[in-house]
Amino acid sequence: MKTRTKAGVIAGALIATAATGSGIAVAGGDAEDSGPDVAITGADLDRASSAALDHTGGGRVTGTEVGDEESYYEVEVTLDGGNAVDVQLDEAFNVVSSSDDVETDGD
């Protein structure tokens, strides 16, 4: 192989390696930096809302998110007394967990 060709192959390999390494660094970023929340829409919103309201025994849906850090879907339900519950759902709209949604000074 000619010296010029070898240098080109080595340079290409180094560029590919550097690009792969930076891609891993970006993909491994902090969940807080993942961008804005994406609301559930369409038929998925209907199914997620129904599952969450069934789980809480009523209330009203006051927020939703696809791709939440805890589950595939998150539905915030505000109960009649004013308390809020975050209901976590998997991709099949099964409840995987729920917790009281308590606002803090940082929220």
Secondary structure, DSSP 8 states (H G I E B T S, - for coil): --HHHHHHHHHHHHHHHHHHHHHHHHHT--GGGS-S-B---HHHHHHHHHHHHHHHTS-EEEEEEES-SSSSEEEEEE-TTS-EEEEEE-TTS-EEEEEE----TT-
